[in-house]
Amino acid sequence: MAATIHASTLKRPGALLGLGADEIGTILGLERSAANRLERLLVRGGQLAFELERLMSRGIWLLTRADEDYPPLLKERLRRGAPPVLYGVGEPVLLRHRTVAVVGSRDADAASLDFTTALGRRLATDGIAVASGAARGVDTTAMTAAVDAGGVAVGVVADALDKAFRRQDLRAHISDGVVVLLSAVHPEARFTVANAMRRNRFIYCLAEAAIVVASGAKGGTREGALENLKAGWVPLFVRVDSDAPGGNRELLRTGALRLTRDDLEFAGLLDRLSDRAPGEQMVVEAPPTPSLPKRTEPVDVVEADLYQLVWPRLATYLTEPRSEREVADYFALELVQARAWLKRGVESGLLERVERLRRYRLTSTGPPPLFDRPT
């Protein structure tokens, strides 16, 4: 659908708002049933608009696969597996830099972190962005080394984006326009192992090459590297100095390529790695785009605002028992957000949980006391 919208005169999903089924069907060439379904979905667009406004007030933006600024390598490599929506904080123009993925253990030893620092500086000096997971250890060390050397970094987070961008070690860099954070899950979603594993593939697919600094015999770093080798997204290089972890050499036996400290001594690292890697190296040239205004301080908002606006419709919908998934689907929410709303309703006495059915229903239509704004 994203490709169909982009190829039409509408160009962007937002242009669908306010159109009827007949207009939608004519413009997009849809059958009547599909156009009617899309119109019904758009009726719920008001709730989505409230949510977008709330996120933007915090400095969080989003890109859909239909947007021109959506990273082209994600669509090229993951195809239908590319996330339909990316949430971000910072300057989205940073996504247009040539990029190398730098990954490794959260508990890397001092030698590995020293190598990571040298690697981040080399890439920054070469004008190459660092892509990593913004976790402690190798990830954060690579990103910090790059920006301290005058470069830029892309962090793909696996947990709550609205917490990640408030971190003291990242916040100033984001405000300075040299770090951008991305997430494929809602900014308030909690960390899960499944999200972390999916995050790994996005890091690889944003880059032109990937470097594993420190891998264990098992764990997320190793699994992400093996997935990349199997899929063939980008050339994978592994640090093989004498003090490298044993897990690194295990990756060599599965098809990874060698990288030593000596390789960091000379300029043009990415191009030299590309020459050593088998097959054609994909390089995407993209025209520069205007950057968004910088936000140095997130705007404080009252968390209950969106819930207050949607409550009348939520109350009407819950006159019959509904499950968490039904609420999420009806209001186009992440499951975690639907669950939070329902929990809030139960705690305020407005909703009750029917344990036998694992559903929620309305007990009162009065305004929730938690909506009283602080004075």
C-alpha positions in Angstrom: 0.0 0.0 0.0 2.9 2.4 0.8 4.3 1.9 -2.7 0.9 2.4 -4.3 0.3 5.7 -2.4 3.8 6.9 -3.2 3.3 6.2 -7.0 -0.1 8.0 -7.0 -0.7 11.8 -7.0 -1.1 11.6 -3.2 2.6 10.7 -2.6 2.1 10.6 1.2 -0.3 8.6 3.4 -1.3 11.9 5.2 -3.0 13.1 1.9 -5.6 10.4 2.3 -7.2 12.1 5.3 -10.5 13.7 4.4 -11.0 11.6 1.3 -14.1 9.3 0.8 -14.1 5.8 -0.4 -14.9 6.8 -4.0 -12.0 9.2 -4.2 -9.6 6.7 -2.6 -10.6 4.0 -5.0 -10.2 6.2 -8.0 -6.9 7.6 -7.1 -5.3 4.4 -5.9 -7.1 2.0 -8.2 -8.6 -0.1 -5.4 -11.6 -2.3 -5.4 -14.7 -1.0 -3.7 -14.3 -3.2 -0.7 -10.6 -2.2 -0.2 -11.5 1.5 -0.5 -14.3 1.2 2.0 -12.0 -0.6 4.5 -9.3 2.1 4.1 -12.0 4.8 4.6 -13.0 3.2 7.9 -9.4 3.1 9.0 -9.0 6.8 8.2 -12.0 7.6 10.4 -9.8 6.7 13.2 -7.1 9.1 12.0 -8.1 11.7 14.6 -6.7 9.5 17.3 -3.5 9.0 15.3 -3.2 12.7 14.8 -3.3 13.3 18.6 -0.6 10.7 19.1 1.6 12.2 16.4 1.2 15.6 18.0 2.2 14.2 21.4 5.3 12.5 20.0 6.3 15.6 18.1 6.0 17.7 21.2 8.8 15.5 22.7 11.0 15.9 19.6 10.1 12.5 18.2 9.4 12.2 14.5 8.5 9.3 12.4 9.1 8.0 8.8 7.0 5.6 6.9 8.1 3.5 4.0 6.3 5.9 1.7 8.5 8.8 2.8 11.4 9.9 0.7 13.7 10.2 3.7 13.1 6.5 4.7 16.5 4.8 4.5 16.7 3.2 1.0 19.0 0.4 2.1 16.4 -1.0 4.5 13.8 -1.3 1.7 16.4 -2.6 -0.7 17.6 -5.4 1.6 14.6 -6.3 3.8 11.9 -5.6 1.2 8.6 -6.5 2.9 10.5 -7.1 6.1 11.5 -3.4 6.4 9.7 -1.7 9.3 6.6 0.1 8.1 7.3 3.0 10.5 10.6 4.3 12.0 10.5 6.5 15.1 13.5 8.9 15.5 15.1 11.6 17.5 17.8 13.9 16.1 18.6 15.0 12.6 17.1 12.5 10.0 19.5 13.9 7.4 22.3 11.9 9.2 20.7 8.7 7.7 22.0 9.8 4.3 25.7 9.3 5.3 27.7 6.3 4.2 27.7 4.1 7.2 29.6 1.2 8.8 28.0 -0.9 11.5 30.1 -1.4 14.6 28.8 -4.1 17.0 30.0 -6.0 20.0 29.5 -7.2 23.5 28.1 -5.0 26.3 30.7 -6.5 28.6 33.7 -6.1 26.2 37.2 -6.0 27.8 39.5 -3.0 27.9 41.4 -4.2 24.7 38.2 -4.4 22.7 37.1 -1.0 23.9 40.4 0.5 23.0 40.1 -1.0 19.5 36.6 0.3 19.3 37.7 3.9 20.1 40.4 3.7 17.4 37.8 2.4 14.9 35.3 5.1 15.7 37.9 7.8 15.2 39.1 6.3 11.9 35.6 6.1 10.5 34.9 9.7 11.6 38.2 10.9 10.0 37.2 9.2 6.8 33.7 10.9 6.8 31.9 7.6 7.5 29.1 7.4 10.0 29.0 4.7 12.7 25.8 2.7 13.1 25.3 0.8 16.3 22.8 -0.3 18.9 23.5 2.5 21.5 23.9 -0.1 24.2 26.7 0.0 26.8 30.1 -1.4 25.9 31.2 -1.5 22.2 28.1 0.3 20.9 28.3 3.5 22.9 32.1 3.5 22.8 32.0 3.5 19.0 29.4 6.2 18.7 31.1 8.5 21.3 34.5 8.0 19.7 33.1 8.9 16.3 31.4 12.1 17.4 34.3 13.2 19.6 36.5 12.9 16.4 34.1 15.2 14.5 32.0 12.4 12.9 28.3 11.4 13.3 26.6 8.3 14.5 23.3 6.4 14.1 21.9 4.5 17.1 19.2 1.9 16.6 17.7 1.2 20.0 15.8 -1.8 21.2 14.1 -0.3 24.2 12.1 2.8 24.9 13.2 5.6 22.6 11.8 8.3 24.8 14.2 7.1 27.6 17.2 6.6 25.3 17.4 10.1 24.1 17.4 11.5 27.6 20.6 9.6 28.5 23.3 12.0 29.6 25.9 10.5 27.3 23.7 10.9 24.2 21.5 14.0 24.9 24.1 16.7 24.1 25.2 14.9 20.9 21.6 14.7 19.7 21.1 18.4 20.4 24.3 19.2 18.5 22.9 17.3 15.5 25.7 14.6 15.3 23.7 11.7 16.7 20.3 10.3 15.5 18.5 7.6 17.3 16.0 5.2 15.6 13.5 2.6 16.7 11.1 0.3 14.8 8.8 0.0 17.9 6.7 2.6 19.7 8.8 5.1 21.7 7.3 3.8 24.9 7.7 0.1 24.2 9.7 -1.9 26.8 12.8 -3.9 26.0 12.2 -7.5 24.7 14.7 -10.0 23.4 12.6 -10.3 20.2 12.9 -6.5 19.5 16.6 -6.6 20.2 17.2 -9.3 17.7 15.1 -7.5 15.1 17.0 -4.3 15.9 20.3 -6.1 15.0 19.2 -6.7 11.4 18.3 -3.0 11.0 21.8 -2.0 12.1 23.4 -4.2 9.5 21.0 -3.2 6.7 21.6 0.6 7.3 25.3 0.1 6.6 27.7 -0.8 3.7 29.9 -3.0 5.9 29.8 -4.4 9.4 32.6 -4.9 12.0 32.3 -7.2 15.0 34.7 -6.0 17.7 33.9 -8.5 20.4 31.6 -11.5 20.3 30.9 -14.2 22.8 30.4 -17.9 22.0 26.7 -17.1 22.2 24.4 -14.0 22.6 23.0 -11.2 20.5 26.2 -10.1 18.9 26.9 -13.6 17.5 23.3 -14.2 16.4 23.1 -10.9 14.6 26.4 -11.6 12.8 25.3 -15.1 11.8 22.0 -13.7 10.5 23.8 -11.2 8.4 26.2 -13.9 7.0 23.2 -16.1 6.1 21.3 -13.2 4.4 24.3 -11.7 2.7 23.3 -8.1 3.5 26.8 -6.6 4.0 30.4 -7.8 4.2 31.2 -8.8 7.7 34.6 -8.2 9.3 35.8 -9.5 12.6 38.7 -8.2 14.8 41.3 -10.9 14.9 44.2 -9.4 16.9 46.0 -11.7 19.4 43.9 -10.3 22.3 40.5 -10.7 20.5 37.8 -12.8 22.2 37.5 -16.4 21.2 34.0 -15.8 19.8 35.5 -13.7 17.1 37.5 -16.6 15.7 34.4 -18.7 15.7 32.8 -16.2 13.4 35.8 -16.5 11.0 34.9 -20.1 10.5 31.4 -19.2 9.4 32.5 -16.8 6.7 33.5 -13.5 8.3 36.6 -11.6 7.1 39.6 -10.6 9.1 40.3 -7.1 10.5 43.3 -6.1 12.6 44.4 -3.0 14.4 46.9 -2.3 11.6 44.0 -1.9 9.2 42.9 1.3 11.1 46.2 3.1 10.6 45.4 4.3 7.1 42.7 6.5 5.6 39.8 5.1 3.4 39.0 2.1 5.6 35.5 1.5 4.1 36.8 1.5 0.5 39.7 -0.8 1.4 37.3 -3.2 3.1 35.0 -3.1 0.1 38.0 -4.1 -2.1 38.6 -7.1 0.1 35.0 -8.2 0.3 33.6 -10.6 -2.4 30.9 -9.3 -4.7 29.7 -5.8 -5.5 29.5 -3.2 -2.8 26.3 -1.3 -2.7 26.7 2.4 -2.3 23.6 4.7 -2.3 24.1 8.2 -3.4 21.3 10.5 -2.2 20.8 14.2 -2.6 21.1 16.4 0.5 17.8 17.3 2.2 17.1 20.2 4.5 17.6 19.3 8.2 14.8 19.7 10.7 15.0 22.4 13.4 17.0 21.2 16.4 15.3 20.6 19.7 17.6 21.2 22.6 15.0 20.4 25.2 12.0 18.1 25.0 8.7 19.8 25.7 7.0 18.6 28.9 3.5 17.2 28.3 0.8 15.9 30.5 0.8 12.2 29.9 -3.0 11.8 30.3 -3.8 14.3 27.5 -4.2 11.7 24.8 -6.1 9.3 27.0 -8.5 12.2 28.0 -9.2 13.0 24.4 -9.9 9.4 23.4 -11.7 8.4 26.5 -15.3 9.0 25.2 -14.7 6.7 22.2 -12.9 4.2 24.4 -15.8 4.2 26.8 -18.3 3.6 24.0 -16.2 0.8 22.6 -15.9 -0.9 26.0 -19.6 -1.2 26.7 -19.0 -4.7 25.6 -16.1 -6.8 26.9 -13.0 -6.4 24.7 -9.5 -7.9 24.8 -6.2 -5.9 24.9 -5.6 -6.9 21.3 -9.0 -5.8 20.1 -8.5 -2.4 21.7 -5.1 -2.1 20.1 -6.3 -3.0 16.7 -9.4 -0.8 16.9 -7.5 2.3 17.9 -4.4 1.5 15.8 -2.2 1.4 18.9 0.8 -0.6 20.0 -0.3 -3.4 22.3 1.8 -1.9 25.1 -0.1 1.4 24.8 -3.5 -0.3 24.8 -2.5 -2.2 27.9 -1.5 1.0 29.6 -4.8 2.7 28.9 -6.8 -0.3 30.1 -4.7 -0.6 33.3 -5.3 3.1 33.9 -9.0 2.7 33.5 -9.1 -0.2 35.9 -7.0 1.7 38.5 -9.4 4.7 38.3 -12.5 2.5 38.7 -13.8 3.3 35.2 -13.1 -0.2 33.8 -13.2 -3.7 35.2 -11.4 -6.8 34.1 -13.5 -9.9 33.4 -10.9 -12.4 34.5 -12.8 -15.4 33.1 -12.8 -13.9 29.6 -9.5 -11.9 29.9 -11.4 -8.8 28.7 -12.2 -5.3 29.9 -15.5 -3.5 30.1 -16.9 -0.2 31.2 -18.2 0.3 34.7 -18.7 4.1 34.6 -18.8 6.9 32.1 -17.7 9.7 34.4 -14.5 11.6 33.7 -11.4 10.0 35.3 -10.1 11.9 38.3 -6.5 11.5 36.9 -7.4 14.1 34.2 -7.3 16.9 36.8 -4.3 19.0 35.6 -1.8 20.0 38.2 -1.9 23.7 39.2 
